[in-house]
Every structure is written in C-alpha cells, then in structure tokens.
Amino acid sequence: MPPTPDPAPLSRRERQLMDVLYERGRATVAEVVAALPDAPSYSAVRTLLGVLVTKGHAVHSPEGRAYVYAPAVPRDAARQGAVSRLVRTFFDGSPTQLVATLLTEERERLSPADLDALAALIEQARREGR
C-alpha cells in the first residue's frame, strides 16, 4: 500500500471548505461560498482555499478568469492520514487505545448493529492476518 499523505491539520472552517470540495469534486471560490450555509466573505474563502493549497489538502488550476479548486487526495486517503495522525498524537501510536476510547466514550451512540459491524471488521482483520 502506498504511504498515506500527511498534510497539515485543518481548522474547523478549512474542514468545511474541504467538505464542499469533496462533495463537488471541484469548485470555484464563488461555488464554495454559495455552498456554505454560514459563508464568510468571498475574499476570506479565497484566502482559506489558498491556505488549503499551501497545506497540501487542495490543488488549483486556472479556468478562464477563475481558479478551480479540487481535493489533492481522495477522501479515503485523507481520512486515513487524519486517523494515523490522531493515533500518533493522542494514543501513543496505539490503535487499540483509540478503539477502546471510542467504545467507552461513544457507548450510548453505538447500536447493536454498529457493534456487530465492528466485530465483523475485527474478525476480517484476524482472517487476513493483520
């Protein structure tokens, strides 16, 4: 498996912009502004998109007089990188500690079907020798 991209972490607003880019695939500044329910100004969104490009989360290309922005990596790869960072930063590199925390802290939100799905994933990982 290729290495997971590890771009810089995102602020809350940057995550909102990335959500728009992931949903649309690509978008201009005006399209991002229109897609945000509580959008800041056009120039603020343009600046934030530039920050996302600098951080390695987005790419841009000129199209006519506007730039079109798109995610730099597929959403699954970005998630994998974020989880890897989370495990390293808060759980001493231990996925077991992460899962234990989720099971403890999110207990009320986990349905029997969620628990069955998690058990099935653990069993699949065992069979695959991970």
N, C-alpha and C positions, 0 to 999 in steps of 0.2 A: 504494500500500500504506500502511495507517495506521502511525503511529510505533510502534515496539516498546516495550513497557513496560520500565522500567529500575529496578525496585525494588532495595533494598539487598541486598548479597550475603548468602548463607546460611552458617551454620556446618554442620558435619557432622550434628549432631543435628537441626537445623532442616530439612536436606535429607531426612533420614529421615522426619520428620513430613509434609513436603510429598509425599514418595513415597506415603505412606498416603492422603493426601487425593486425589492424582491417581488412585490405583488405585480408591478407593471412590467418588470424586466428591464425597462429603460425609460427615462423621463427627462424632460427639460425642467429648469427651475420653476417655470410657471406651472407645469403639471404637478410638481411636488407640492407647491404652495396650495394649489387647488385641492389636492388630495388630503391635506392635513386639516383636521377639524378645528384646531386652535393655532393656525399657522402664524408664525412671526412674519415680519416684512419680507418682501422679495429679496432685498439685499442681504438680510440675515440668513435666509435659506441658501442663497448663492454662496455666502461665506462658509456656511456649515458644509455644503457639498464639497467645497474646496478643501476643507479640513478632512473630510472623509477620503478624498483622493490622496491627500498627503499621508494619512494614516494607513493607506493601503486597502481600505474597505471598498472603494469605488474607483471607477475609471471614467474618463470623459472623452468625447470626441466632438469636433465641430460639425455642425449640420446646419448649413445656411448661416444665419447670424447668431444662432444659439448653440450652446453646448448641450449634448445629450449625455446624461449620466447613467451608469449601469453598475450593478454589483461587480466587484473584482473577482469574487469567488462564489461558487454555488452556495446556497443557503446551508445545505448539509455540512459542507466543509467549514463554513463559518461557525456553525453550531459546535462542531467537533473541536475546533480551535478554542472556542469560548469555554467549553466544558474542560478541556485539558488545562487551560489557564486557571479555572476555578479550582480544580483538583490540586494543582501545584500550589496555588496561593493560600487556600483556606483549609485544605485537608491533608497537608504534608505529603502530597503525591499519592494518597490512598483512595482509590475508587470505592473501597469498602466503607470508609468513613463517610464519603459523600452519600452513598446509598443508605447507610444507617441513619444519617441525619435526615434525609428525605423521608424515610419510613417513620421516623419518630416525630418530626415536625409537621408532616403533612398527613398524619394518620387519619384525621377526620375527613380529608378530601379524597382518600383512596377508596374506591368502591371494591367490592369483591372481584369484579371483572378486571379492575386495574391490578389487583394483587395476583390474579391468575395470569395476566399478561406478563407481569414481572417474573413470576415463577417460570413461565414458559421460556422467557428470554434467558434466564439463568440456566435452565436445563439445556437449551440450544447451545449456549456457550460451553457447557460441560462436554456435550457431544462433539463439538468442533475442536475441543482440546485447547481452549483459550485459558 
